[in-house]
């Protein structure tokens, strides 16, 4: 029964405009169960004929008819499907994939079937048992003899249960014993009902078959029937072929990645250094901003504004400039800076303002604090408000009426060892202020210490309750109206809008208030820190460009090194897209591995640096690598890998399978 017909097959090669005919109108037919030897000298067109029969060469004239169906459609995908379904290749040089085991080499074809993974393995093992190599299934090709390699190639050719086996000089590299063994296996294949076509220049090999076709100068010179084709029994195929699945491509890519681990490790280190640097600097920026915010919030609440009377007569001055003018006068506690109840009520009536705290910030003359034999000059007395935070207290509590909070510098001067015991002690204050008539008045005041804050010698104020100060000021005819107020706003998101409204409050066309908040001061500092961090990260990221070039160069080298493997996969029925994706997957694996290495190094660096400077920064972690930075690094690594793979993978996909198979 005829399975394959060739009608008037012509093929020419061209050098410039000059034509060189290779096949000159061949007409041949092949039956099932036939063992046909194509005999002829080199250059006679044997290999070209096999490439046409095998669907590797689509540029020819004439007709190829398989199972009664004419191959009119010579499109790439149709030929890929034809090779997967119908053809099994056996090569003179074996063409096994060097980094795959014997079993995995056979599995390549089976991965293009609808069999389950378990069924694929069983099928591969059965085929290896058939060729006598089951016990060698875990070995690599370089651990096998020439005869054993060819038997693996035969098992692979049989894996997709093809109708036609094409063997190109299958015994050319074998000794006599292995030649006999291989020919015996090929004969058994023909007896099973398959068509075996062997290309050879050896008469001894040709005589082993059922038919000999002599080919010379592109023409059939004789067609000799030695014996009839073997009897065939029609048997339905147990499975269907399909394209190479993503999982199969990923497995092949992973196996090559592991096989090439030394070279890949160098690239991974290069990419990881770049990613580590980027993550490290971003983490440093996060930590620096966090540390500055912490230092500020430990002292005061950045979301609570301080509101003062505007003393500037220049309405065009910005809030910041007018604020400085007010703060220069505030310590004198004059009528100019005193905020009346009328003004306070304006702020109270604004939307989102829940309450108002009245406060003083004064700088009395000759302010001294005495406790026992300890006497210390101070520059300021302030009121404890919502601007102050409980976290600013080292020990104790915020001051109630008749109480004061002192800096730790004073407490440690009082008792260096047991300085915390100053809590509950009575502090005696002496200072001078101007009364309402502008005359200096001496004031003495006794207050109980309720808490201790972190202080700076000569700069830290004494902090009291508003009523404590107001009572003393009233008793001594000193201006007792607050010189700043602190509005409590219902939500931090409303702070900015409320502050804007306060700044725009007017009396007789003149602005009433200036405002200040630590949050406003922190914002430009944080912005500058962010910019510096990003610039440093970008500089560090330059190394990623070098890594990109390394990956591109390495992938191109990989394509060159794996040219024959690409040809093998195409011969087995893999599509161009499969080849392209195979290389893309491998570079993505490289990118992911680099990202993982970079992340590990970055977190190790984070732990190391934070441990090293922990004592200097009061246990604060100055390196804070965020989840976003980690995710971003993974994305960057994948994008770099994808970009680096595009051109090399495209080149691999475009390789001519015939030329790829002939590559040494």
N, C-alpha and C positions, 0 to 999 in steps of 0.2 A: 504494500500500500504506500503510495507516494506521499511524502510529507513535505518535501521541499522541491521547488522547480525554479531553475534559473533560465530566463529566456533572453537571448541576445544581449548579454551583459557586456557593456563596454566601459572602459575607464582609461582616462588619459591624465598625465601630469603635464604642466606647462612651465617652461622656463622662458619668461618674457612672453613673446608671441609664438614661440616654437612649441609644438605639441609632441609629446612622447607617449604613444599608446602603450598601455600596460595589459589590459584585457581587451581582446578583439572579437567580440560577439560570441561569448560563451553560451552554450546551451547544455544544461545538465539537470538531472533529476535525482533525488535521493529518497530511498524507501525507509520505512520504519524497520528497525532490526538490522539495518545495513551498517557494516564497518568499512567505510570508504577511505582509502588512502589516496591523497593528492600528492603524486610523486613528481618531482622536478628539481632542476637545479636552482640555485639562488638567482633572483632577478627574473624568474619566469612568471611571476604574478600570483604565486600561491598565497602569500600573506595578504595581498590586496583582496583576493577572492574571499579569504576567510573574514576579513574586516567587513566586507559587504554582506556576507551571509550572517555575520554576528551583529549586524546593525550598528557597527561603529563608524562605517563610512556611508554617508548618504548621498555623496556627489558622484553619481554614476548614471549611465543610460541603461535601459532594459527593464525587465520585470523580475521581481522576487516574489514567488507565490508560496505561502506557508499554509499547510492544511487547507488548500483550495482557495485561500483568500489572498488576493493581490495586495501587496504593500504599496498602495498608491500614495498614502500619506507618509511622507518621509520627515515629518516634523520631529523636532528633538524629543518632545514628551512621548510621542508614539514609539520612537525607537527605544527610549528608556524602558517603556512598558514591555516592548517586544523582548528586550534582553532579559528582563526580570522573569517573564513568563516562559520563554521558549529556549533560551540559549544558556549553556554552561561552558565556561572557558577554562581550558587547561593550557598553561604557558610553559615554554621551554625553561625559562628562568624561575619557574614556580610562582613568582610574584605574590609571596606571602607578606603580610604586614608584620614587620619585624618586632614591634613592641607589643603585639597581641599574642596570647598563648595559642597553642594548636586549636583548642576548643573554640576560642574567640574568633579565630580566623574562619572557622567553619560557620560560626554563628552570624557572621556578617551577612551572608545571603539569607539566612533564616530570619534575620531582623526585618527583612522586607517581605514577610508573610503575615498572615493573620493568626498564626499560632500564638498561644500564650508563652510567656517566658519559660515556664516549666516544660512545656511541650517542645519549645525550641531546643532546650538543652538536651532533652531525651533524644530528639531527632539527630542532633549533632553527634551525640555519643554513639548512637546506632550506626551512623555513617563512618565514624572513626573505627568502630569495631569491624565494620565491613571491610575497611582497608587495612586492618591489623594494627591500628595505632591508638587504641583506646587507653592503654596504659601510659601513653605519652601526652595525654590531653592537657596537662598543666605546663608542659615545657614550652619554651619559646623556639621559634624557627632556627635560631643560631645553635641550638642544642641538638639538631637533627641532622642526619645524613641527607645526601641529595635524593636518594630513593624515597626516604621518609617524607621529605618536603613535597615531592611530587604526589605522593599518596594523600597528603593533606590537601593539596590543590585539587585532586580528583574528588575528595570528599566534599570540598567546598563547591565544586562545579555541580555536584549531584544534589546539593542542599535544597535548591528551589524546584527539584523534580522536573528538569527541563526535558523537552522532546528531543533537542539536538545538543550534542556535546561536540565542541570544537577544540581540538588539541593541536597546538602549534609546536611542532618538533618536541613532543612530550618526553622523548628519550634522548634528546641531543646531548644532555649534560650528565647522562647516567652510564654506569658500567653495564656489562652484559647481563649480570644477574638481576640488577634492578630494572634493566630494560625489559627483561622477560617477565618480571613481576608486574610492571606497569601495563604491558601489553595484555597480560592475562586479565587484569582488572578491566581494561577497556573492552576486551572481548566479552567479559561477563556483563558489562553495561549494555553492549549491543544485544546480547542474548535476552536482556530484560525488556527489550522492545524499543530501546532508544536508538536514535540515529547517531552514530559516532563518525565524525569526519576528522581524519588525522592528516596534517600537513607534514611531509617528510621528504628528505632527499635520500633516505636509506631504503634500498630494495628489500633488505631483511625485514624492516618494520612494515613495509608495504605488503609483503607476502603474508603477513599475519592476519590481514583483514579478509573481507568477503569480496572486495572489488578494488581495482586500482585504476585511477584516472591519471594519465600522464599529461602534464602541463608543461609546455615549452613556448617561450616567446609570446605569452598571452593567449595561447590557443590550446585546445584539447587535441593532443596528437594521437591518443588512444584511450579507450575505455574498456577495461578488461574485467569480466566477471569471473572471479575465482570460484565462488560458491554462492548459493542463493542467500538472501537475507535470512536472518534468524526469525523463527516464528514469533509472532507477537500476540500478547493477550491484552485486550483493552482493559485498562484499569483507571478508575476515576482518581484524580488527584485529591489528596486528603486535605488540602488547604488552598487558599488563594494568596496570590502575591499582592503586595501593596507598596506604597512609597515608604522610604525609611522614616520611621517615627521620630518625633522630637526626642523622646527618651533614649532611643538607640543612638542618635547623633550625640546626645549629651554624654552617653556612656563612652563612646569612642573618643570624644574630646577629652573627657576626664582621664581616660587611660593614657592618652598621649601626653597630657599635662603631667601626670605622675611620672611617666617614663622620662620626660625632659625636665625633671624637677630642679636640677642644678642650675641650668640656664634660667629657668623661670624664677628661681629663688633670687637671683641677682636683680632681675627686673622688679620683683615684688619688693625687695629692699629699697630700690630707688623710688618706686611709687609710694611705698609706706613712709619714707622719710618726708616726702612732700606733704602727704596727708597728715602725718604727725605734726609737722611744723604749722600747718594751717589750723588744725584743731587746738594745738598748744597755745598759739597766739590768741585765737578766739577765746579760749578758756582763760587766758591771762587777762584779756580785756573784760570778760564777765566778772572775774574775781576782783579786778581793780575797781570797776564800777560798784560792785557789791560792797567792797571794803570802804570806799569813800561814803557810800550811802549809809553803811553801818555806823561809821564814826559820827556822821551827822545825826542820824536818828537816835543814836545813843545819848546825844546831847539835847536834841529838840525834834519835834514833829515837823517834817518838811511840808506836810499837807495843811498845816494850820497857819493862816496868815496873821501878821501883826499889822494893826492899823493905827497910824499916827496922824496928827493934825498937819495939814500942809501949811507951811509958813512962807513958802516962796510966792512972790508976787508975780513972777513970770509964768503965765499960763501955758507958754509954749515949751517949758522945760518938761522933759520926760519924767516919768515916775521915779526912775532910778536916781536922777540928778536932784530932784526935789526931795527925795528921801534923805539923801546925804545932808542937805541943808537943814532938814528937821532934826536929824540925829546930832548935829553939832550943838543945837540949843537944848535938846531934851534933858541932859544931865543937870542943867541949871534949874529945872523945874519952875519955869516962869509962866506967866499968863499966856505967852505966845504959843506954848506947846500944850497947854491944858485943854482937855476935850470936855466940852459941856454936855449936860444931859440931853440938850436939844440935838446936838450933833449925833450923840450915841443913838437916840431914838430913830434917826434916819437910817442907820445901819440895821437896827433891830427890825425895821419894817420891810426889809428886803426879803424876797422869796428865798427859801432854803436856809435862812439864818435861824438857828434854833435858840441860841442865847448869846449874851455878850459877857465877857470877863473884863473887868477893869484892872488896870495894872500901872505900876510905876517903874521907871528906870531912871534913877538919880545918881549923881556923883557928888556926895556931900564933901565939904572941906574937912580935912583932918580926921577922916574916918578911921577909927581904930577899934579892934575887937580884943577884949581881955578875958582870960580865963586863968585864974590863979596867977602864976608868975609868967604866963605866956601872953605876949602882947604882939599884935600883928596889924599893920596898916592895910586898908582895903581901898579900892578905887570906886566901887559901885555897890549900890543896893538895888536888887531887882525883885519883881513880884513873880511868884510861882504861878504859871498859867498852863493851859493845855499845850502851849508850845513846848514846855518841858515834858520830858517823858520819865516814867518810872524807871526805865532801864538806865537812865543817867545816874541813878542812885547806886552807890556802891554798897551802902547799908542804910537802914532806917526807912523813913517814909517822908512824903511831901509835907511841908509845914502847914499846920493849922494856925488858928489865931494865937499869937504870943509865942510862936516858934520860928526857928530859923534853920536853914540848911547851909552847912559850911563846906568848903573844899577840903579834900583830904590832905592838902599841903599844910593847912592850919592844924588839923587833927593830929598829924604826925609830928608837928612841931611841939604840940602839947604833950604827946606821949608817943614816941617812935614805935614802941612795941605794942602797947595796948591802945592804939589810937581809936579803935571802934568804941571804947568805953566813954568817949566824949558824948555819945548819945545820952540825952537826959540831963546833961550838965547845963548850967545857966551861964550864958554869955553876956558880958557887959559891953555895950556899945557907946562910943562917944563920937559925935560929929557935929558939923555946923551946916545950916542951910539958910537961905534968905527967906524972911517972912513976907507977907503980902505987901508990906510997906517998903520992901527992898533992903531991910536991915538984917545983918547976920544974927542968927540965934543959935545958941548952943543947945544941943539935945543929948540927953542920956537915955539909954533904953536897955532893959534887961529882957532877954529872950532865951527860951530853952531850945537846945539843939535837938532837932528831930531826925536829921539825916545828913549823909555825907556824899558829896559828888566828887568825881575826878577833877582835880584842879591844876592850874598852872600858876606858879608863884608870881605874885604881883599883878595877875590879870583876872583871876576868877572872882566873881562877885559873891556877896552874901545874898541869899534868896529867902524872902519872907512871904507870908500871907498878905493879901491886899489890905484887909481890915486892920491888921497889926500896924502897918505903916500909916494908913489913913487916920487912925486914932491919934497917933503921935503927932502927925502933921496938923490936925485940927487943934489939938491941945497947945501947940506952939505957934498958932496963927500962920502956918505955912500953907501954901496952896495945896488943897487936898483933892482936887479934881485929877483924874488919871491923865497921864501923858501918852498912854497908848492903850488900845483895847484889842481883845482877841475874840473874834466871832467864831462860834462853833457852827459849822456848815453840815447839813444833814447827810451829804454824800461826797466822797472825795472827787467824784466826777464833776461835781458842781462848783468846786473851788475856783477854777479859772474864771468861770462866768460871773460868779459873785464878786470876786476881786475886781474884775473889770467894771462892774456896776458901782462898787465902792469908789473906785478911782474917778468915776464920772459924776459922783454926787456933788452938787454945787449950791452955794448960797450967794445970792446977788451976782450970779454969773461967774463966780470964782470957785474953783475946785476946793473941796473941803479936806480931802484926805490923800495921804500917800500910803502905800502898802509895802510889806516885805514878807517874803517867805523863803525858807531855806530850799524848798523845792525849786523855786525859780533860779536860785543860785546853782543848784545841782544840775539842772538841765543842760546848760552850756558846757559844764565840765564833763557830764556824761556823753554829750554829743562829740566833744573833742576826743574823749577816750575812745569812743566807738570808731571815729574816723581813723585815729592812729592805729587801733587794733586791726581794722580792715586793711589799711595800707601795709602793715606788717604781715598780715595773712596773705595778701596778694604777692608781696615780695617773696614770702616763703613758697607760695604757689608756683613761682617761676620754675622750680624744680620739677613740677608736674609736667611742664612743657617738654623738658628733657626726657622725662619718663615716657611721654607720648611718642616722641621720636624713637626711643628705645623699643617700645612695643611694636611700632610700625616696622622698624628694621628687622626685629626678631620674627614677626609674622611673615614678612617677605622671605626671610631665610627658611622658615618652616615650610612655606609653600614650595620653595625650591627643593628642600630636602624630601618633601613628601609627594613630589610630582608623580612618581610611579604609583604610590598609594592612591592618589586621585584617579589615575588611569584605571586602577583595579576596581575602585568603587563605581566608576562610570561603566566599566565593562559588566559589572554585576547588576546594573540597572539603576544606580543612584542618579538623581537628577542634578542639574546645575545648581538649583536652589539648595539641595541637600549639601553639596560641597561648600557653597557659600556659608550656609548656616553652621556647618561643622566648625569652620574657622572662627566665625563670630562667637559661637558658644565657648570655644576654648579661650579666646581673649577675654570674654566676660568672666569666665572662671578665674583667669589671671587677675582681672580687676577686683573681683570680690575677695580673692585671697589676699591681695595687696591691701585692700581696705581693712580686712580683719586684722592683718599684721599691724597696720598703722594704728588702728584703734587700740589694740593691746599695748603697743609701745606708748601711745598717748596717755592711756590710763595709768600705766606704770610710771611715766614721767610725772603725771598729776600727783600720784601718791607720794613719789619721791620728793618732789619740790615742796608739796604741802607739809610733809613731815619735817623737811629741813628748815623751813621758815616758820613753823607753827609757833614756836616760843616767841619769836620776834613780833608776830602779828596777833598775839593773844589768842592762839588756837584757831585763828581764822584761816580758811582754805583759800589761798590767793589764786590757785588754778581751779577753775570750775568749767569743765568741759560739758556742754549741754547735750541733751538728746538730739536737738536739732543739728548740732555740729556733727554728731556721729552719723545721723541719717544723711546729712549733706555730703559727708565724706564718702559714704557708700555710693551715693548717686553720682558724685564726681568721678569716682573710680570706674563705675560702670559706663558713664558717658565717655570717658577717656578711652576705655577699652573698645567700646562700640565704634567710636570715631577712628581709632587706630586700625581697626579690623576691616573697615569698609573697602579700601583699595586692595589690600592683599587678598581678602576673601573674594572680591570680584575677579581678580586675576586668576585665582585658583579655579573659580567656576567656569571661566572662559577657556581653560586649557583644553586643547584637542585631545580626546582620550587616546587616540592612536599614537600621537606624539608623546603623550605622557607615559604610556606603557613602554615606549622604546627608550625612555630616559634612563640613563645609568646613574 
